[in-house]
Amino acid sequence: MNRHNLTSHARLSLPIETSDEHNSVENRVIRQLLEALLFEKICDFEHQLGYFEFILGEHSYRVQGNVSGFSRVRINSSDMQYRVGDNWQKVSLAHLIADLPTEQSVKNRLRLELDQTIKLSCWNQHNLDRIVNRRELNYNELESAIDEGHPYHPCFKARIGFSEKDHQCYGPESAQHFQLHWLAVRRCYLKRRFNLLSETLFWQQELGNDHLHTLQQQLTQQTDDVTAFSLMPIHPWQWQNIQEQLQTALSKQQLFYLGAAGDLYQASISVRTLLNVSAPNKANIKLPLNIMNTSSLRTIESHSICTAPDISNWLMKLYNNDNYLQEKMVLLEEYAGIRIANDGPEHQNWIANLTDQLGVIFRESLTNYCSPQHSLPFLALTVIEQDNKPFIDPWIKHYGCQQWLKQLIETAIIPVWHLLVHHGIAIEAHGQNMLIEHKQGWPYKVIIRDFHESLEYVESYLAKPELAPIFTELESCYEQGQPDQYYWMSSVEALRELLVDTLFVFNLTDLAVMLEHHYQFSEQKFWRTVYQAIVTYQKSGLTSPERLAKIEIFKPKINTESLLKKKFDGNRAAEYHHTVDNPLASAQQEAAPGNSGTVLKEIENKTPCFQ
């Protein structure tokens, strides 16, 4: 059902949009932009007496805030100023962008994304009913109701390419239902991977006989050569966006447009992954979209689409022989993929021009493994409800911070750590890719998804290298692939960085800050709990000390990815990093002999910095 029809849940009526709403969103955008600038050390700053002081362009800035775990900068959005003459004035977005240390073309592009973020956020506030208590919602409903956007990226709702109408129809917040559109493409221009199923059986399972018959009838009306074509779903917005580029192929009958058909879907938080609302146990469908959101163009790298089932098969071989993972984790397999491929009798420009823009990945649905009523995206753990209390407030009050957090770490974090140190595989475990199954709020299992573009390994560190796919046999581009280009990395340090970046720096840090702010559970206690869980794992004997030692999780200073700096450069293939302090190293130092009774040093100049 659509979000506007969720009558079973109490709603708050909304006033007409005001300038206060716009200012509130703009303040958040400014805050996150400044936090990223300082965190990534794009400009030098001094931090004293609770204020960051720095220079951008020709202006001096001062903003109130503090430094939290992994050197994350936290700014108070109500106290952000810059000097004009002898006076301090409130920071405006226009002046901040003008002062950024980057080229004008980057500033113009960034301004477009930030303005769109503000516009779509205000649209949500003005047009969508606010659910009084999201704690009552099931997993599918939460995928729409959690509309805050990314807590770090300043362009957290840019979706460049979407109009407001597109945002309403295809953004997750509105929970609108729509059908996929369908193409029939000559088989010589497709690469397909159905995981050992025949094509006919695959489509019967995915579409059902009635929907499959409808599409076959549409194709029969356009060609007598039906057997030369195979099906390809396309997002309705993507069809509108690229259909002009397909006109030559359509006119030459290299493909046919079959219209909208099949089950109803709605967008998930990730926008391009769609949940089946007609049959929730059927596949989640991931489709490319030519939109820019946060730091990325939301197409799908073509090489990864048909590789996805092989990666899932690899993970499942390890999973099925690992009792620990079976007890703690659920893997949502990406079991089929279809992509456009220029393997036909002659070079086709229409295909070359649409690389990464036509394809589909089929992923198992959560509902086949867990109750949606007792599952939620990991990022739900850090959102605040209409009562100004955390989503998890009832659980914290019932179980207590220490016990609940200990269970969360053991349930959600250590299994991902185990996959790395025991098997040699790092995954991108951020707030969207991780789900939690719980029993009355008590964490029970972690659910992991989206492996095709976020898995990394080092050949020499794999525990069972013989089980890994032979990637050079899967895609021709892998034959010339270099380390750090696709899935195989040049050093184990890259695996550590992926895990720490996604799991700690841009995930757990937000939970740590929230628990301290709302429950006075200090960040020091938080990271001590994480440290103790890792040490307990080390002592369990599950993984050898030699393998554990290769992942230097307790280094005092570690590298982390610089997402905004990469955006300033504009080179999607380039990598940028900066150094941060590791609170796990402080926890280790505290636990060292002779320090058992000490308390970790408080992070300097702690100052409340919340909106």
C-alpha positions in Angstrom: 0.0 0.0 0.0 1.1 3.6 -0.6 2.5 5.7 2.1 -0.4 8.1 1.9 -2.8 5.2 2.6 -1.0 3.9 5.7 -4.1 4.6 7.8 -3.3 2.1 10.4 -0.5 4.4 11.7 -1.1 7.7 13.4 -0.2 10.8 11.3 0.8 14.4 11.9 -0.9 17.0 9.8 1.5 19.4 8.1 1.3 23.1 7.7 1.9 24.9 4.4 5.6 25.0 3.6 7.4 27.9 5.2 10.8 29.6 4.9 11.6 28.0 8.2 11.5 24.5 6.6 13.8 25.7 3.8 16.2 27.3 6.3 16.2 24.1 8.4 17.2 21.9 5.5 19.7 24.5 4.2 21.3 24.6 7.7 21.7 20.8 7.6 23.3 20.9 4.1 25.7 23.6 5.3 26.5 21.6 8.4 27.3 18.4 6.6 29.3 20.2 4.0 31.4 21.9 6.7 31.8 18.6 8.6 33.0 16.9 5.5 35.5 19.7 4.7 37.0 19.6 8.1 36.9 15.8 8.6 38.6 15.2 5.2 41.2 18.0 6.0 40.4 19.8 2.8 41.2 23.0 4.8 43.4 23.5 7.8 41.6 24.3 11.1 42.2 24.9 14.8 39.9 23.5 17.4 39.8 25.1 20.8 37.3 26.1 23.4 34.6 24.1 21.5 35.0 26.0 18.2 36.6 25.1 14.9 38.3 28.1 13.3 39.5 28.1 9.7 39.8 30.1 6.5 38.0 29.5 3.2 38.5 31.8 0.3 38.9 35.3 1.7 36.8 34.7 4.9 37.5 33.5 8.4 35.0 30.9 9.7 34.1 29.7 13.2 31.7 26.9 14.0 30.8 25.3 17.3 31.4 21.6 17.5 33.6 18.7 18.5 35.5 15.7 17.3 34.0 12.3 17.8 35.3 8.7 17.2 37.5 8.2 14.1 38.0 12.0 14.0 34.5 12.6 12.7 33.7 16.3 13.0 30.3 17.2 14.6 29.1 20.7 14.2 26.3 22.6 15.9 24.1 23.9 13.1 22.8 26.8 15.2 26.3 28.3 15.5 28.0 28.5 12.1 29.5 31.9 11.3 31.9 33.7 9.0 33.5 37.1 9.3 32.5 40.0 7.0 34.6 43.0 7.9 34.5 43.4 11.7 31.3 41.4 12.0 30.4 37.7 12.3 27.5 36.6 10.2 25.5 33.4 9.8 27.0 31.2 7.1 24.9 31.0 3.9 25.2 28.3 1.4 25.9 30.7 -1.5 28.9 32.3 0.3 30.2 28.9 1.5 30.2 27.4 -2.0 31.9 30.6 -3.3 34.7 30.1 -0.8 35.3 26.4 -1.5 38.9 25.5 -2.6 37.9 24.0 -6.0 37.3 25.0 -9.6 34.2 27.0 -10.5 32.8 24.1 -12.6 32.9 21.9 -9.5 31.2 24.6 -7.5 28.5 24.9 -10.1 27.9 21.2 -10.1 27.9 21.0 -6.3 25.5 23.9 -6.0 23.1 22.1 -8.4 23.2 19.0 -6.2 22.9 20.9 -2.9 19.9 22.9 -4.2 18.2 19.8 -5.4 18.8 18.2 -2.0 17.2 21.1 -0.3 14.3 21.2 -2.8 13.4 17.5 -2.5 13.8 17.5 1.3 11.4 20.5 1.5 9.1 18.7 -0.9 9.0 15.7 1.5 8.3 18.0 4.5 5.5 19.8 2.7 3.8 16.9 0.8 4.3 13.7 2.9 2.4 13.0 6.1 4.7 12.4 9.0 4.3 9.1 10.8 4.1 9.7 14.5 5.7 6.4 15.5 7.9 4.6 12.9 8.7 2.0 15.6 5.4 0.3 14.6 6.4 -0.2 11.0 7.6 -3.4 9.4 10.8 -3.6 7.2 9.1 -2.8 3.9 7.4 0.3 5.4 10.6 1.5 7.0 12.3 1.4 3.6 10.0 4.3 2.7 9.4 6.0 6.1 13.2 6.5 6.8 13.5 9.6 4.7 16.4 11.4 6.5 19.0 10.7 3.9 22.7 10.0 4.5 24.0 11.6 7.7 27.4 12.4 6.2 27.0 13.3 2.5 26.0 16.9 2.1 24.2 15.9 -1.2 22.1 13.4 0.7 19.0 13.7 -1.5 20.3 15.2 -4.8 18.9 12.7 -7.3 20.1 14.9 -10.1 17.9 13.9 -13.1 14.7 13.5 -11.1 12.1 16.3 -11.3 9.7 16.8 -8.3 7.2 14.6 -10.2 9.8 11.9 -10.7 10.7 12.2 -7.0 7.1 11.7 -6.1 6.6 8.7 -8.4 9.9 6.9 -7.9 11.5 8.1 -4.7 11.2 5.7 -1.8 9.6 8.4 0.5 6.2 8.4 -1.3 6.0 4.6 -1.4 4.3 4.7 -4.8 3.7 1.5 -6.6 4.6 1.0 -10.3 5.3 -1.7 -12.8 8.5 -2.4 -14.6 8.7 -1.7 -18.3 10.0 -4.3 -20.6 12.2 -4.6 -23.7 12.7 -7.6 -25.9 16.4 -7.6 -27.1 18.0 -9.8 -29.7 19.9 -12.5 -27.8 23.2 -11.7 -29.5 23.1 -8.3 -27.7 22.5 -9.7 -24.3 24.6 -11.5 -21.7 22.5 -13.5 -19.2 23.2 -15.5 -16.0 20.3 -17.5 -14.6 22.2 -19.6 -12.1 21.7 -23.0 -13.9 18.0 -22.5 -14.5 16.7 -22.6 -18.1 15.5 -19.3 -19.4 11.9 -20.4 -19.7 11.8 -21.8 -16.1 13.5 -18.6 -14.9 10.9 -16.3 -16.4 8.1 -18.5 -15.3 9.3 -18.3 -11.7 10.0 -14.5 -11.8 6.9 -13.3 -13.8 4.4 -16.1 -13.4 2.7 -17.6 -16.5 0.1 -14.9 -16.9 2.5 -12.0 -17.0 5.0 -14.0 -19.1 2.2 -14.7 -21.6 1.2 -11.1 -21.8 4.8 -10.1 -22.7 5.1 -12.9 -25.2 1.9 -11.8 -26.9 3.3 -8.2 -27.1 6.4 -9.5 -28.8 4.4 -11.8 -31.2 2.5 -8.8 -32.4 5.8 -7.1 -33.4 7.9 -9.9 -34.9 7.6 -13.5 -36.2 11.1 -14.2 -35.0 10.2 -14.5 -31.3 12.8 -17.0 -30.4 15.6 -14.6 -31.4 14.7 -12.3 -28.5 15.0 -12.3 -24.7 13.4 -10.2 -22.0 15.0 -7.2 -20.3 13.2 -5.2 -17.6 13.9 -1.4 -17.4 12.9 1.1 -14.7 10.1 3.3 -16.0 12.1 6.5 -15.4 15.1 5.0 -17.2 13.0 4.1 -20.2 11.8 7.7 -20.4 15.4 8.9 -20.0 17.1 6.8 -22.6 14.4 5.9 -25.2 15.6 8.5 -27.7 19.0 6.7 -27.6 17.3 3.5 -28.5 15.4 4.7 -31.5 18.0 3.4 -34.0 17.9 0.0 -32.4 14.1 0.0 -32.3 13.9 1.0 -36.0 16.3 -1.8 -37.0 14.3 -4.3 -34.8 17.3 -5.1 -32.7 15.0 -4.6 -29.8 11.2 -4.0 -29.2 9.4 -2.1 -26.5 6.8 -4.3 -24.8 5.3 -1.7 -22.4 4.6 -2.0 -18.6 3.7 -5.4 -17.2 4.1 -7.7 -14.2 4.0 -7.2 -10.5 4.0 -3.9 -8.7 7.2 -2.5 -7.1 8.2 0.3 -4.8 11.6 1.9 -4.4 13.8 1.1 -1.4 16.0 3.5 0.4 18.7 3.0 -2.3 16.2 4.2 -5.0 17.4 1.9 -7.7 16.6 -1.3 -5.8 12.9 -2.1 -6.0 10.8 -4.2 -3.6 8.0 -6.4 -5.0 4.8 -5.4 -3.2 2.6 -7.8 -5.2 4.6 -10.8 -4.1 7.0 -9.8 -1.3 8.8 -13.2 -1.3 9.9 -12.6 -4.9 13.1 -11.0 -6.0 14.3 -7.5 -5.2 15.1 -6.0 -8.6 18.2 -3.7 -8.9 18.0 -1.5 -12.0 20.4 1.2 -13.2 19.3 4.9 -13.1 21.0 7.8 -14.8 20.7 9.9 -11.7 23.5 11.4 -9.4 23.0 10.8 -5.7 25.4 11.4 -2.8 28.7 10.8 -4.6 27.8 8.5 -7.4 26.0 8.0 -10.7 23.5 5.4 -9.9 24.0 3.2 -13.0 25.4 -0.3 -12.5 28.8 -1.3 -13.7 28.1 -3.6 -16.6 30.9 -6.1 -15.7 29.4 -6.7 -12.3 25.9 -7.7 -13.4 26.5 -11.2 -14.6 29.4 -11.6 -12.2 27.0 -11.1 -9.3 25.6 -14.7 -9.2 29.1 -16.1 -9.2 30.1 -14.0 -6.3 26.9 -15.0 -4.4 27.7 -18.7 -5.2 31.2 -18.2 -3.8 29.9 -16.7 -0.6 27.3 -19.4 -0.2 29.9 -22.1 -0.5 31.8 -20.6 2.4 28.6 -19.9 4.4 27.3 -23.4 4.1 30.5 -24.8 5.6 30.7 -22.2 8.4 28.5 -22.9 11.5 29.4 -19.5 13.0 28.1 -17.6 10.0 25.0 -19.7 9.7 24.2 -18.9 13.3 24.8 -15.2 13.1 24.2 -14.1 9.5 21.9 -14.2 6.5 23.2 -13.6 3.0 20.7 -12.3 0.4 22.0 -13.9 -2.8 22.1 -12.1 -6.1 21.1 -15.1 -8.1 20.6 -13.8 -11.6 21.8 -11.0 -13.9 21.1 -9.7 -17.4 23.1 -7.0 -19.2 23.4 -5.5 -22.6 26.5 -6.8 -24.4 28.1 -5.9 -27.7 28.8 -9.5 -28.7 26.8 -9.3 -32.0 27.9 -9.7 -35.6 28.9 -6.1 -35.9 29.8 -3.1 -33.7 26.6 -1.4 -32.4 27.0 2.2 -31.3 23.7 2.1 -29.5 25.1 -0.5 -27.1 28.4 1.2 -26.6 26.7 4.4 -25.7 24.5 2.7 -23.1 27.1 0.8 -21.2 26.1 0.5 -17.5 22.6 1.9 -18.3 20.8 -1.3 -19.3 20.8 -4.3 -17.0 19.2 -6.0 -14.0 20.2 -7.9 -11.0 17.8 -10.2 -9.1 18.3 -10.5 -5.4 16.6 -12.7 -2.8 13.9 -11.1 -0.7 14.4 -10.7 3.0 10.9 -12.2 3.6 12.2 -15.6 2.6 14.4 -15.7 5.7 13.1 -13.2 8.3 9.9 -11.7 9.4 9.5 -8.1 8.1 7.9 -7.2 11.3 11.1 -8.0 13.2 13.6 -6.7 10.7 14.9 -3.2 9.9 17.7 -1.4 8.0 20.7 -0.8 10.2 20.5 2.9 9.7 17.1 2.9 11.5 19.1 2.5 14.8 20.3 6.1 14.6 17.1 7.9 13.5 15.1 10.2 15.8 11.3 9.9 16.1 8.6 12.6 16.5 8.8 12.3 20.3 12.4 13.5 19.9 13.7 10.2 21.2 15.7 7.6 19.3 13.9 4.9 17.3 15.6 2.4 19.6 14.5 4.2 22.8 12.1 1.4 24.1 14.8 -1.2 23.6 17.5 0.8 25.4 15.2 1.4 28.3 14.3 -2.3 28.5 17.7 -3.8 28.1 20.1 -1.0 29.1 22.7 0.5 26.8 25.6 -1.8 27.7 23.8 -5.1 27.3 21.9 -4.0 24.2 25.0 -2.6 22.5 27.1 -5.7 23.4 24.5 -7.9 21.8 24.4 -5.7 18.7 28.1 -5.8 18.3 28.3 -9.5 18.7 25.3 -10.0 16.4 26.0 -7.5 13.6 29.6 -6.4 13.7 31.6 -9.5 14.6 30.1 -11.7 11.9 31.3 -9.2 9.2 34.7 -9.1 11.0 34.7 -13.0 10.9 34.0 -13.0 7.1 37.1 -10.8 6.7 39.7 -12.4 9.1 38.5 -16.0 8.8 37.7 -16.2 5.1 39.6 -13.2 3.7 36.6 -11.3 2.2 35.7 -7.7 2.9 32.2 -6.4 2.2 30.8 -2.9 2.1 28.7 -3.1 5.3 27.2 0.4 5.5 23.7 1.4 6.9 21.8 0.4 3.7 23.6 -2.9 3.0 23.1 -4.2 6.5 19.7 -5.2 8.0 19.0 -6.4 11.6 16.7 -9.1 12.6 15.5 -8.7 16.2 13.2 -10.2 18.8 11.5 -7.4 20.8 14.4 -5.2 20.0 17.1 -7.7 21.0 19.5 -8.1 18.0 19.3 -11.6 16.7 20.9 -11.8 13.2 22.6 -9.6 10.7 21.4 -9.7 7.1 23.9 -8.7 4.4 23.2 -7.8 0.8 24.6 -6.1 -2.3 27.9 -7.9 -3.1 28.3 -7.4 -6.8 30.1 -4.0 -6.5 31.4 -3.9 -3.0 33.3 -7.1 -2.3 37.1 -7.2 -2.1 39.7 -9.8 -1.4 43.5 -10.4 -1.7 44.4 -13.8 -3.3 47.1 -14.6 -0.8 44.8 -13.9 2.2 41.9 -16.1 1.1 41.5 -19.0 3.4 40.2 -21.2 0.5 41.3 -19.6 -2.7 40.3 -22.7 -4.7 36.6 -21.7 -4.1 36.9 -18.2 -5.5 35.5 -17.5 -9.0 38.0 -17.5 -11.8 37.2 -13.9 -12.7 39.1 -13.9 -16.0 36.7 -16.5 -17.3 33.7 -14.4 -16.4 34.2 -11.0 -18.2 36.8 -10.0 -20.8 37.6 -6.8 -19.0 39.0 -8.8 -16.1 41.7 -10.3 -18.3 43.5 -6.9 -18.3 42.2 -5.9 -14.9 44.7 -4.5 -12.4 44.8 -4.9 -8.6 42.5 -2.4 -6.9 40.4 -2.0 -10.1 37.8 -4.7 -9.6 37.5 -7.2 -6.8 41.1 -8.2 -6.2 43.1 -5.8 -4.1 46.9 -5.2 -3.9 47.1 -5.3 -0.1 45.3 -6.6 3.0 45.3 -3.0 4.2 42.7 -2.2 1.5 40.4 -4.8 3.0 40.8 -3.3 6.5 40.0 0.1 5.1 36.8 -1.0 3.4 35.6 -2.7 6.6 36.5 0.1 8.9 35.2 2.9 6.5 31.8 1.4 6.0 31.2 -0.4 9.3 32.8 2.1 11.7 33.7 5.5 10.3 30.4 6.0 8.4 28.1 3.7 10.4 28.9 2.9 14.1 30.2 6.4 14.8 26.7 7.9 14.4 25.3 5.3 16.9 28.1 6.1 19.4 27.3 9.8 19.3 23.6 9.2 19.6 23.9 6.9 22.6 26.2 9.5 24.4 23.8 12.4 23.7 20.6 10.7 24.7 21.7 8.2 27.3 25.0 9.6 28.6 26.6 6.3 27.5 30.1 7.7 26.6 31.8 7.2 23.3 34.7 5.8 25.3 32.5 3.0 26.7 31.1 2.4 23.2 34.4 1.8 21.6 35.6 -0.2 24.6 32.6 -2.5 24.0 33.6 -2.9 20.4 37.2 -3.5 21.3 36.2 -6.1 23.9 34.0 -7.9 21.4 36.9 -8.1 18.9 39.3 -9.4 21.6 36.7 -12.0 22.7 36.6 -13.2 19.1 40.4 -13.3 18.9 40.4 -15.5 22.0 37.7 -17.8 20.7 40.1 -19.8 18.5 37.8 -19.5 15.5 40.6 -17.9 13.5 44.3 -18.3 13.8 46.5 -15.5 15.4 48.5 -15.3 12.2 45.4 -14.4 10.1 44.2 -12.0 12.7 47.5 -10.2 12.9 47.4 -9.3 9.2 44.3 -7.0 9.7 45.7 -4.2 11.8 42.4 -3.1 13.4 44.1 -1.4 16.4 46.5 0.9 14.5 46.5 4.3 16.3 46.1 6.1 12.9 44.4 4.7 9.9 43.5 5.8 6.4 39.9 6.4 5.4 38.3 7.4 2.1 37.8 11.1 1.3 34.4 11.2 -0.3 34.1 15.0 -0.7 37.6 15.4 -1.9 36.9 12.9 -4.7 33.8 14.9 -5.6 35.9 18.1 -5.8 38.2 16.3 -8.3 35.5 14.7 -10.4 37.5 11.6 -11.3 35.2 8.6 -10.5 38.1 6.2 -10.9 40.5 8.0 -8.5 40.9 7.3 -4.8 41.5 9.8 -2.1 42.3 9.2 1.5 43.1 11.0 4.7 44.3 9.9 8.2 42.1 9.6 11.2 42.5 8.6 14.9 41.4 5.1 15.7 39.4 5.0 19.0 39.9 1.2 19.1 43.6 1.9 19.6 42.8 3.9 22.7 40.6 1.1 24.0 43.5 -1.3 23.5 45.9 1.0 25.3 43.4 1.3 28.2 43.2 -2.5 28.5 47.0 -2.9 28.5 48.6 -4.2 31.7 48.8 -1.5 34.3 46.0 0.5 32.8 43.0 -1.7 33.7 41.6 0.9 36.1 42.0 3.9 33.9 39.4 5.7 32.0 39.9 6.5 28.3 40.9 10.1 27.7 37.8 12.2 26.9 37.7 13.5 23.4 39.0 17.0 23.6 36.6 19.9 24.1 33.4 17.9 24.2 30.6 20.3 23.3 27.0 19.3 22.5 26.7 19.7 18.7 23.2 18.5 17.8 20.4 20.2 16.0 
